[in-house]
Amino acid sequence: MGKIAIIIGGANCVWNDYEQWKHLALSYELELQAKLGNPEYVCIQFETFVINDSIPLFDDFIDNAVTLHPYKLKYWAHDRNVRGLNIPPKVWAHRTDSLVTNHTGDWGGSSGLFACKIALELQFNKIILCGVPMTAEQQHIVRKADWNACKAFQRGWHTRMETIKGLVKSYSGWTKDQLGEPTLEWLGN
């Protein structure tokens, strides 16, 4: 199966996409349990990479916070703390900052592609995008506005397509069209 990374982006479709991931994970666990003939519960392991404005909104455990806007981290950390949610043990950015624990260069294709780069550097070989459609009409979860700059950021994705194709799948939008949707077969390879 490999190492699985779930990237939580900032488009309005993020929560629906994440629910689709949870359904796929459960289906895979049940299939694996049946295949092994084991009545014990099987739980697949994955790490979360949560981006920008989703950091304070994501109710589950965050393994990695990812941003190209490190100056906002103190606000996101405060909001998670107020809500009683974990402070991510790893915080990634493209440059150092007081709350950044790890940094690496940017690929120039949005925070979603930046998170893909980080996951690849950490040897993840199954990367699933939730809420990273790279389409304008999938509005931002906080600003509730079209993201008209997405076309410019798609160039960065095109530049890295050979590197990520087959390793990265998406539940929505342009990235789903370009990379395909995660399936049981892909997850099991």
RAWOGI-V354318 format. One record per residue. N is the residue number from 1. RES is the residue in one letter. OMEGA is omega in degrees with one decimal (999 if undefined). Layout:
# RAWOGI-V354318
{{N,RES,OMEGA} {N,RES,OMEGA}}
This chain:
# RAWOGI-V354318
{{1,M,180.0} {2,G,178.8} {3,K,-175.5} {4,I,174.7} {5,A,175.3} {6,I,-179.7} {7,I,-178.4} {8,I,-177.9} {9,G,-172.9} {10,G,177.2} {11,A,-179.2} {12,N,-178.3} {13,C,-171.6} {14,V,-175.1} {15,W,175.1} {16,N,178.4} {17,D,-179.3} {18,Y,175.0} {19,E,176.3} {20,Q,176.9} {21,W,-178.4} {22,K,177.0} {23,H,177.9} {24,L,179.6} {25,A,178.5} {26,L,178.1} {27,S,179.9} {28,Y,178.9} {29,E,179.2} {30,L,178.2} {31,E,179.3} {32,L,178.1} {33,Q,179.2} {34,A,-178.9} {35,K,-179.1} {36,L,-177.0} {37,G,-174.3} {38,N,179.5} {39,P,178.8} {40,E,179.4} {41,Y,177.0} {42,V,-178.3} {43,C,178.2} {44,I,-177.9} {45,Q,175.8} {46,F,174.4} {47,E,177.3} {48,T,174.7} {49,F,-172.0} {50,V,-169.6} {51,I,165.0} {52,N,-173.4} {53,D,174.1} {54,S,-178.1} {55,I,-180.0} {56,P,-175.1} {57,L,-175.5} {58,F,-173.6} {59,D,-179.2} {60,D,-179.9} {61,F,175.1} {62,I,175.0} {63,D,-176.3} {64,N,169.8} {65,A,-175.6} {66,V,178.5} {67,T,167.4} {68,L,-180.0} {69,H,-173.3} {70,P,179.3} {71,Y,178.8} {72,K,-174.5} {73,L,-178.0} {74,K,178.9} {75,Y,179.6} {76,W,178.3} {77,A,178.1} {78,H,-179.2} {79,D,177.1} {80,R,179.8} {81,N,179.0} {82,V,-179.0} {83,R,179.1} {84,G,-179.2} {85,L,-176.9} {86,N,170.0} {87,I,-175.5} {88,P,179.4} {89,P,177.7} {90,K,178.6} {91,V,-174.4} {92,W,172.7} {93,A,-180.0} {94,H,176.8} {95,R,-179.4} {96,T,176.8} {97,D,-173.8} {98,S,-178.9} {99,L,-179.3} {100,V,178.5} {101,T,-177.9} {102,N,175.1} {103,H,179.7} {104,T,-178.8} {105,G,-179.9} {106,D,176.5} {107,W,175.4} {108,G,-179.2} {109,G,-179.9} {110,S,178.6} {111,S,177.8} {112,G,177.7} {113,L,175.7} {114,F,177.8} {115,A,175.7} {116,C,179.7} {117,K,180.0} {118,I,179.7} {119,A,177.7} {120,L,177.4} {121,E,179.5} {122,L,174.9} {123,Q,172.6} {124,F,-179.4} {125,N,171.7} {126,K,-175.7} {127,I,-175.1} {128,I,-179.8} {129,L,173.3} {130,C,179.4} {131,G,176.4} {132,V,-175.8} {133,P,-176.9} {134,M,173.8} {135,T,-176.1} {136,A,-172.5} {137,E,172.9} {138,Q,-171.3} {139,Q,179.5} {140,H,-175.8} {141,I,179.8} {142,V,-175.5} {143,R,179.0} {144,K,-179.6} {145,A,175.2} {146,D,178.9} {147,W,-174.2} {148,N,179.3} {149,A,-173.1} {150,C,179.8} {151,K,179.1} {152,A,-179.6} {153,F,178.0} {154,Q,178.2} {155,R,178.1} {156,G,177.2} {157,W,178.2} {158,H,-179.3} {159,T,-176.2} {160,R,-173.2} {161,M,179.9} {162,E,-179.2} {163,T,-171.3} {164,I,-176.1} {165,K,-178.1} {166,G,179.3} {167,L,-176.3} {168,V,176.5} {169,K,-176.6} {170,S,178.1} {171,Y,-174.3} {172,S,168.1} {173,G,-177.6} {174,W,-179.7} {175,T,175.6} {176,K,178.5} {177,D,-176.9} {178,Q,-170.2} {179,L,-176.9} {180,G,-178.1} {181,E,176.7} {182,P,179.5} {183,T,176.0} {184,L,-178.5} {185,E,-179.8} {186,W,-178.7} {187,L,-177.3} {188,G,-179.5} {189,N,999}}
